[in-house]
Amino acid sequence: MKKIHYYLLLGIALLCLQGCNKFLETKPDTKLAIPDSFEDCQALLDGYGTVNMSYPYVGELCTNDFSLTSEYWAGLEVYEDRMLYIWDDQVTPPQSQWAGPYQTVYIANQVLAILKTLPEGVRRQQMEGAAYFYRAYALFALAELFAPIPLKDGGNAGVMALPYRTSPNIEEKVERVPLGEYFALLLTDLDNARELLSRSAGLPSRPNSTAAAALLSRIYLYLQDYEKALAYANTALDQQNTLMDYNTLPMYEESPFKQFNPEVIFQAISSGSFTFYYTIWKASPQLYNSYADHDLRKQLYYMDNGDDTFSFKGNYDGELNQSPFSGLAVDELILNKAECLVRLNQLDKAKETINLLGIKRYKKAAYQPVVTNDAALLLEIILQERRKELVMRQRRWADLKRLNLDPATAVSLKRTIAGKEYQLQPGASFYTMLIPREVINNSSLTQTIR
C-alpha cells in the first residue's frame, strides 16, 4: 500500500510539471525522468492544480452561514457531506480533505530536497521560501480541521496533533506530533519563508514575503496572540493594502469579482463540493438579513433566487462554481488588524481601521462611520463585519473555534432537518474532526480520541 501511495504521489507531482518538456516527452519504453533542476522545481511549485487548489472545504460546510433544505440534504451524493452537515461525530470527512493538502506538503518537501543539491543563490532562496510557505499553508489548513485549537496558556500543548512531514520519502514512518510542537514547526517554516521570499512574485498564485506575513497574521490570530497577529498584519499591509471600492463594481453580474483582483495577496481555492452548487447551497436567513440595505455586499455576494432564498456569487476566484476562494487578501488583514487593536484596547485605531473597510463596502452617501467607545460593542461590530466580509473563505470554522473559547463570543449552532433539530455547542468534540477512515485503515496512525 505504501508503494502505491508513493507512485500515486509521484504521478501527481509529475503531472504538475506541465511546463517542463522532458516530463511530457516520455516514450513507452523509457522511465519517467526524476526532477533534478531549478526548472523542475519551479514547475513543481507552479503546479496550480495541486498547490493552489487542494484546500479543504468541509469547515465551511459545518458553519452556520449557509443552509440546505431537508429535500436537498437528503439528496446529497457525498455521504460524508450529508452527515457532517448535521455534525455527526462518528463520520469522518472525505479522504480528499486530508490527501489534498498532504499532496502539497509532498511537493514542497520534494522541492526542498532537490534544492539542497543545487547551487546556492537568489533563485534557490526564492524556491526554498515558496516551498516552506506551501508546506505551512497546507499544514495549517489541516490543523484547522483535524487538530484542536491551541489554548493561549499552552494547556493542551501536549495533545497529539497531526504528522508534520518534512521529508519526501513516503516510506518514512511519520507519526503525530504534540500540538505545541506542530505549531512551532509551522511558525518556523513561515519565518523561513518570510526571510527567503522577495516582495514580488509576479503572480498572486506564487507566494511572496507579503503572503508569508499575511499567513503569520492569520495563524497568530487563531492562536489568540493579538500582538503578533497585529504586527504581521501591519507588515503585510505596508506592502499591499489596496481595497476595492465596491461602489464601482458591477453589482448584478453573475461573477462581479475577477480572479487575481487587487485585494488578492495569495491565490488559493478549496477543492470544493457539489454540495456548494448555487441552486442547493443557500445563505442562512440570519446571515443574509444581517446586511443593511445600503451594504453593497448584499448584492455583490448574493444572487436572488426569486423565492426568498439567496445563493452565493461573491467568489474572489472570479467563478460561479463550487470551489470558493480560500487564499489571503487585504480585506482579511484589515479585519485581523481591527480585531487585534480593539482586543489590545487601542479603540481609536480600531475604529479608524474598520472604517477604512466600511467606506469601501457600503454606499458612500449612506455609510455611517463606527464611533462607539464601548470596547465590547466595538468588538461585536468588528466580528460582525468579519463574518459578513469573509463569506465562503474557509474562515468561519476557524473563527468559531477560537471565538468559542470565550463565553462572551461563543456561538451555539442549530439546524433542523426533516423536523429534527441538531445542535453543535461551543467546545464540542466535533470541532476536532476525525481523520478520514481510509487514512486510518491504510497507515499506522491512530484515530483522534474524543
C-alpha positions as CSV (number, residue, x, y, z in Angstrom):
1,M,0.0,0.0,0.0
2,K,2.8,2.4,0.8
3,K,4.4,1.7,-2.6
4,I,1.0,2.5,-4.2
5,H,0.9,5.8,-2.3
6,Y,4.4,6.6,-3.3
7,Y,3.8,6.2,-7.1
8,L,0.4,7.9,-6.8
9,L,2.0,11.0,-5.2
10,L,5.0,10.9,-7.6
11,G,2.5,10.8,-10.5
12,I,0.7,13.8,-9.1
13,A,4.0,15.7,-8.7
14,L,5.0,14.9,-12.3
15,L,1.6,16.0,-13.6
16,C,2.3,19.4,-12.1
17,L,5.4,19.7,-14.3
18,Q,3.4,20.6,-17.4
19,G,5.7,23.5,-18.2
20,C,8.8,21.2,-18.4
21,N,9.0,19.3,-21.7
22,K,11.2,16.5,-20.5
23,F,8.4,15.3,-18.3
24,L,6.0,15.3,-21.2
25,E,8.1,13.8,-23.9
26,T,8.2,10.3,-22.5
27,K,8.3,7.2,-24.6
28,P,6.6,3.9,-23.9
29,D,9.9,2.1,-23.4
30,T,11.6,4.7,-21.1
31,K,11.2,5.6,-17.5
32,L,9.8,8.9,-16.3
33,A,12.6,11.4,-15.6
34,I,13.1,12.4,-12.0
35,P,13.1,16.2,-11.2
36,D,16.6,17.4,-10.5
37,S,16.9,21.1,-11.7
38,F,15.8,24.6,-10.9
39,E,13.4,24.4,-13.8
40,D,11.9,21.2,-12.5
41,C,11.5,22.7,-9.0
42,Q,9.8,25.8,-10.4
43,A,7.4,23.6,-12.4
44,L,6.5,21.7,-9.3
45,L,5.9,24.9,-7.4
46,D,3.8,26.2,-10.3
47,G,1.5,23.1,-10.2
48,Y,-1.6,25.3,-9.8
49,G,-3.9,22.3,-9.8
50,T,-2.3,21.0,-6.6
51,V,-0.6,23.7,-4.6
52,N,-3.3,26.3,-5.2
53,M,-6.5,24.2,-5.5
54,S,-6.3,21.4,-3.0
55,Y,-7.5,23.0,0.2
56,P,-10.4,21.7,2.4
57,Y,-14.0,22.8,2.1
58,V,-15.7,20.8,4.9
59,G,-15.1,23.5,7.6
60,E,-17.4,25.9,5.6
61,L,-19.9,23.0,5.3
62,C,-20.2,22.8,9.1
63,T,-20.7,26.5,9.9
64,N,-23.9,28.5,10.3
65,D,-23.5,30.8,7.3
66,F,-25.4,28.6,4.8
67,S,-28.1,26.0,4.9
68,L,-29.8,23.2,3.0
69,T,-33.4,22.3,2.8
70,S,-34.4,18.8,4.0
71,E,-35.0,17.7,0.4
72,Y,-31.6,18.9,-0.9
73,W,-29.9,17.5,2.2
74,A,-31.4,14.0,1.6
75,G,-30.3,14.1,-2.0
76,L,-26.6,14.9,-1.4
77,E,-24.4,12.5,-3.3
78,V,-21.5,12.7,-0.9
79,Y,-22.4,10.8,2.2
80,E,-19.8,12.5,4.4
81,D,-21.1,15.9,3.4
82,R,-24.6,14.9,4.4
83,M,-23.6,13.6,7.8
84,L,-21.1,16.3,8.6
85,Y,-23.7,18.9,7.9
86,I,-25.7,17.6,10.9
87,W,-22.5,17.3,12.9
88,D,-22.5,13.5,13.2
89,D,-19.4,12.9,15.4
90,Q,-18.9,9.4,14.1
91,V,-18.4,10.3,10.4
92,T,-15.0,11.2,9.0
93,P,-14.5,13.9,6.3
94,P,-13.9,12.7,2.7
95,Q,-10.3,11.4,2.1
96,S,-9.7,14.4,-0.3
97,Q,-9.8,16.8,2.7
98,W,-6.6,15.1,4.0
99,A,-4.9,13.9,0.8
100,G,-5.1,17.2,-1.0
101,P,-3.1,19.3,1.5
102,Y,-0.7,16.5,2.1
103,Q,0.0,16.3,-1.7
104,T,1.1,19.9,-1.4
105,V,3.3,19.0,1.5
106,Y,4.8,16.2,-0.5
107,I,5.6,18.6,-3.4
108,A,7.1,21.2,-1.0
109,N,9.3,18.5,0.6
110,Q,10.4,17.2,-2.8
111,V,11.4,20.6,-3.9
112,L,13.4,21.3,-0.7
113,A,15.2,18.0,-1.1
114,I,16.1,18.8,-4.7
115,L,17.3,22.3,-3.9
116,K,19.8,21.0,-1.4
117,T,21.7,19.5,-4.3
118,L,21.7,22.7,-6.4
119,P,23.9,25.8,-6.2
120,E,23.1,28.5,-3.6
121,G,21.9,31.9,-4.7
122,V,18.8,34.1,-5.1
123,R,17.0,31.6,-7.3
124,R,17.4,28.8,-4.8
125,Q,16.3,31.1,-2.0
126,Q,13.1,32.1,-3.7
127,M,12.1,28.5,-4.4
128,E,13.0,27.4,-0.8
129,G,10.9,30.2,0.5
130,A,8.0,29.2,-1.7
131,A,8.3,25.5,-0.6
132,Y,8.3,26.5,3.1
133,F,5.3,28.6,2.5
134,Y,3.3,25.9,0.8
135,R,4.1,23.4,3.4
136,A,3.0,25.7,6.2
137,Y,-0.2,26.8,4.3
138,A,-1.3,23.2,3.7
139,L,-0.4,22.0,7.2
140,F,-2.3,24.9,8.8
141,A,-5.3,24.2,6.7
142,L,-5.2,20.6,8.0
143,A,-4.8,21.7,11.6
144,E,-7.9,23.9,11.4
145,L,-9.9,20.8,10.8
146,F,-8.1,17.8,12.3
147,A,-6.4,19.3,15.4
148,P,-7.8,21.1,18.5
149,I,-7.2,24.8,18.7
150,P,-4.2,25.6,20.8
151,L,-5.0,27.2,24.1
152,K,-3.3,30.5,24.8
153,D,-1.9,29.3,28.1
154,G,-0.5,26.2,26.4
155,G,-2.7,23.9,28.5
156,N,-3.2,21.5,25.6
157,A,0.2,21.7,24.0
158,G,0.9,18.0,24.7
159,V,-2.2,16.8,22.9
160,M,-1.4,14.9,19.8
161,A,-1.9,16.9,16.6
162,L,-1.0,15.6,13.1
163,P,2.0,14.3,11.3
164,Y,4.4,17.1,10.3
165,R,6.1,15.7,7.3
166,T,9.4,17.3,6.3
167,S,10.7,14.5,4.0
168,P,9.5,13.5,0.5
169,N,10.2,9.8,1.4
170,I,6.8,8.2,1.6
171,E,8.3,5.1,3.0
172,E,9.3,7.0,6.1
173,K,7.0,6.4,9.0
174,V,5.7,9.7,10.4
175,E,3.5,9.7,13.5
176,R,1.5,12.6,15.1
177,V,3.5,15.2,17.0
178,P,2.2,17.2,20.0
179,L,0.1,20.3,19.3
180,G,2.7,22.7,20.6
181,E,5.5,21.2,18.5
182,Y,3.3,21.1,15.5
183,F,2.6,24.9,15.6
184,A,6.2,25.6,16.5
185,L,7.3,23.8,13.3
186,L,4.6,25.6,11.4
187,L,5.8,29.1,12.5
188,T,9.4,28.2,11.9
189,D,8.5,27.3,8.3
190,L,6.8,30.6,7.8
191,D,9.6,32.5,9.4
192,N,12.0,30.8,6.9
193,A,9.6,31.6,4.1
194,R,9.4,35.3,5.0
195,E,13.1,35.6,5.2
196,L,13.8,33.9,1.9
197,L,11.0,35.3,-0.3
198,S,11.1,38.6,-2.1
199,R,8.3,41.2,-2.0
200,S,7.3,40.4,-5.6
201,A,6.4,37.0,-7.0
202,G,4.9,38.1,-10.3
203,L,1.5,36.5,-9.9
204,P,-0.7,36.0,-6.8
205,S,-0.6,32.3,-7.4
206,R,3.1,32.4,-6.3
207,P,3.8,33.3,-2.7
208,N,5.9,36.3,-1.7
209,S,7.1,37.8,1.6
210,T,3.7,39.7,1.9
211,A,1.9,36.4,1.7
212,A,4.1,34.9,4.4
213,A,3.4,37.8,6.7
214,A,-0.3,37.6,5.9
215,L,-0.4,33.9,6.8
216,L,1.5,34.6,10.0
217,S,-1.2,37.2,10.9
218,R,-3.9,34.6,10.2
219,I,-2.2,31.9,12.3
220,Y,-1.3,34.2,15.3
221,L,-4.9,35.4,15.4
222,Y,-6.0,31.8,15.6
223,L,-3.5,31.3,18.4
224,Q,-5.0,34.4,20.2
225,D,-1.6,36.1,20.1
226,Y,-3.0,39.6,19.2
227,E,0.3,41.5,19.4
228,K,1.9,39.3,16.8
229,A,-1.2,39.0,14.7
230,L,-1.3,42.8,14.6
231,A,2.4,43.1,13.9
232,Y,2.3,40.8,10.9
233,A,-0.9,42.3,9.6
234,N,0.8,45.7,9.6
235,T,3.9,44.2,7.9
236,A,1.8,42.7,5.1
237,L,-0.4,45.9,4.8
238,D,2.7,48.0,4.5
239,Q,3.5,46.0,1.3
240,Q,0.0,45.6,-0.1
241,N,-3.1,47.5,1.1
242,T,-5.4,48.2,-1.9
243,L,-9.1,47.7,-1.1
244,M,-11.6,47.6,-4.0
245,D,-14.3,50.2,-3.8
246,Y,-17.5,48.1,-4.0
247,N,-19.3,51.2,-5.1
248,T,-17.6,50.8,-8.5
249,L,-18.2,47.1,-9.1
250,P,-20.9,45.6,-11.4
251,M,-23.5,44.7,-8.8
252,Y,-25.7,42.5,-10.9
253,E,-23.2,40.4,-12.8
254,E,-23.1,36.7,-12.2
255,S,-19.5,36.9,-11.1
256,P,-18.8,40.5,-10.0
257,F,-15.2,39.8,-8.8
258,K,-12.3,38.9,-11.0
259,Q,-9.6,36.3,-10.4
260,F,-6.4,37.9,-9.1
261,N,-8.3,41.1,-8.1
262,P,-6.3,43.9,-6.4
263,E,-7.0,42.6,-2.9
264,V,-5.7,39.1,-3.5
265,I,-2.3,38.5,-1.9
266,F,-2.1,34.8,-2.4
267,Q,-4.4,32.8,-4.7
268,A,-5.9,29.6,-3.4
269,I,-9.2,27.8,-3.6
270,S,-10.8,24.9,-1.9
271,S,-11.2,21.6,-3.5
272,G,-15.0,22.2,-3.4
273,S,-18.0,20.0,-3.5
274,F,-21.3,19.8,-5.5
275,T,-23.0,20.5,-2.1
276,F,-22.0,24.1,-2.7
277,Y,-23.8,24.3,-6.0
278,Y,-25.7,27.6,-6.1
279,T,-29.2,26.1,-6.5
280,I,-28.6,23.9,-3.4
281,W,-26.5,25.9,-1.0
282,K,-28.4,28.9,0.3
283,A,-27.4,31.7,2.6
284,S,-28.8,31.4,6.1
285,P,-31.6,34.0,6.7
286,Q,-29.8,35.1,9.8
287,L,-26.6,35.9,7.9
288,Y,-28.3,37.5,4.9
289,N,-30.6,39.7,7.0
290,S,-27.6,41.0,8.9
291,Y,-26.6,43.1,5.9
292,A,-28.1,46.6,5.8
293,D,-29.8,47.6,2.7
294,H,-27.1,50.0,1.9
295,D,-24.4,47.3,2.4
296,L,-23.1,46.6,-1.2
297,R,-22.1,43.1,-0.2
298,K,-25.8,42.2,-0.1
299,Q,-26.0,42.4,-3.9
300,L,-22.4,41.6,-4.8
301,Y,-22.1,38.5,-2.7
302,Y,-25.6,37.0,-3.3
303,M,-28.0,36.3,-6.1
304,D,-31.7,36.5,-5.5
305,N,-33.3,33.1,-6.4
306,G,-36.8,34.7,-6.6
307,D,-38.2,32.5,-3.8
308,D,-36.9,34.4,-0.8
309,T,-33.6,32.5,-0.8
310,F,-30.2,33.7,-1.8
311,S,-27.2,32.0,-3.2
312,F,-23.5,32.9,-3.0
313,K,-21.8,34.5,-6.0
314,G,-19.1,36.6,-4.4
315,N,-16.2,34.3,-5.1
316,Y,-12.9,36.1,-5.1
317,D,-11.7,33.5,-7.6
318,G,-13.9,35.1,-10.2
319,E,-16.0,32.0,-10.9
320,L,-19.6,31.0,-10.0
321,N,-18.7,27.5,-9.0
322,Q,-18.3,25.1,-6.1
323,S,-14.7,25.8,-5.3
324,P,-14.6,29.1,-3.4
325,F,-11.6,31.3,-2.8
326,S,-9.6,30.4,0.4
327,G,-6.5,32.4,-0.1
328,L,-5.1,35.5,1.5
329,A,-6.4,39.0,0.8
330,V,-6.2,42.6,2.0
331,D,-9.7,42.7,3.5
332,E,-8.9,39.8,5.8
333,L,-5.8,41.6,7.0
334,I,-7.8,44.8,7.7
335,L,-10.2,42.7,9.8
336,N,-7.4,41.0,11.6
337,K,-5.9,44.4,12.4
338,A,-9.1,45.9,13.6
339,E,-9.9,43.0,15.9
340,C,-6.4,42.9,17.4
341,L,-6.5,46.6,18.0
342,V,-9.7,46.5,20.0
343,R,-8.5,43.5,21.9
344,L,-5.4,45.4,22.8
345,N,-7.6,48.4,23.9
346,Q,-6.4,50.7,21.1
347,L,-10.0,51.7,20.3
348,D,-9.4,54.8,18.2
349,K,-7.1,52.9,15.9
350,A,-9.6,50.0,15.8
351,K,-12.4,52.4,14.7
352,E,-10.1,54.0,12.1
353,T,-9.2,50.6,10.7
354,I,-12.8,49.2,10.5
355,N,-14.0,52.4,8.9
356,L,-11.3,52.0,6.1
357,L,-13.1,48.9,5.1
358,G,-16.6,50.2,5.7
359,I,-16.3,53.1,3.4
360,K,-15.4,50.7,0.6
361,R,-18.3,48.3,1.3
362,Y,-21.3,50.5,1.9
363,K,-22.9,53.0,-0.3
364,K,-20.9,56.1,0.3
365,A,-23.8,58.5,0.8
366,A,-25.3,56.3,3.4
367,Y,-22.3,55.0,5.3
368,Q,-22.2,55.9,9.0
369,P,-18.7,55.5,10.5
370,V,-18.2,53.5,13.6
371,V,-17.8,55.9,16.5
372,T,-18.5,53.9,19.7
373,N,-16.0,54.0,22.6
374,D,-17.6,50.9,24.2
375,A,-14.9,48.2,23.7
376,A,-17.3,45.3,23.9
377,L,-19.7,46.8,21.4
378,L,-16.8,47.7,19.1
379,L,-15.5,44.1,19.2
380,E,-19.0,42.9,18.4
381,I,-19.3,45.2,15.4
382,I,-15.8,44.1,14.1
383,L,-16.7,40.4,14.4
384,Q,-20.0,41.0,12.6
385,E,-18.1,42.8,9.8
386,R,-15.6,39.9,9.7
387,R,-18.4,37.3,9.3
388,K,-20.2,39.4,6.6
389,E,-17.0,40.1,4.7
390,L,-15.2,36.7,4.6
391,V,-18.2,34.7,3.4
392,M,-17.2,31.2,2.0
393,R,-13.5,32.0,2.5
394,Q,-13.0,29.0,4.8
395,R,-12.5,31.4,7.8
396,R,-15.8,30.9,9.7
397,W,-14.9,27.4,11.0
398,A,-11.6,28.6,12.4
399,D,-13.2,31.7,13.8
400,L,-15.9,29.7,15.6
401,K,-13.2,27.5,17.2
402,R,-11.3,30.5,18.6
403,L,-14.4,32.6,19.5
404,N,-15.9,29.6,21.3
405,L,-13.0,29.8,23.8
406,D,-14.6,32.9,25.3
407,P,-18.2,32.7,26.7
408,A,-18.7,36.3,25.6
409,T,-18.3,35.4,21.9
410,A,-19.2,31.7,21.9
411,V,-21.9,30.6,19.4
412,S,-24.2,27.6,19.6
413,L,-25.2,26.3,16.1
414,K,-28.6,24.7,15.3
415,R,-30.1,23.1,12.2
416,T,-33.4,21.5,11.6
417,I,-33.6,18.6,9.0
418,A,-36.8,16.6,8.4
419,G,-38.3,18.0,11.6
420,K,-35.4,17.1,13.8
421,E,-33.2,19.7,15.4
422,Y,-29.4,19.2,15.6
423,Q,-27.1,21.3,17.7
424,L,-23.4,22.0,17.9
425,Q,-22.4,23.5,21.2
426,P,-19.2,25.6,21.9
427,G,-16.3,23.3,22.7
428,A,-17.9,20.2,21.3
429,S,-15.5,17.4,20.4
430,F,-16.8,17.7,16.8
431,Y,-14.7,20.8,16.3
432,T,-11.7,18.5,16.1
433,M,-12.7,16.3,13.1
434,L,-11.8,12.7,12.8
435,I,-9.0,11.6,10.4
436,P,-10.6,10.1,7.3
437,R,-11.3,6.4,7.6
438,E,-9.2,5.5,4.6
439,V,-6.2,7.1,6.1
440,I,-6.5,5.2,9.3
441,N,-7.1,1.9,7.5
442,N,-4.0,2.3,5.4
443,S,-1.5,3.7,7.8
444,S,-0.1,3.3,11.3
445,L,-1.9,6.5,12.5
446,T,-4.3,6.2,15.4
447,Q,-7.7,7.9,15.3
448,T,-8.4,11.0,17.2
449,I,-9.8,10.3,20.7
450,R,-13.0,12.1,21.6
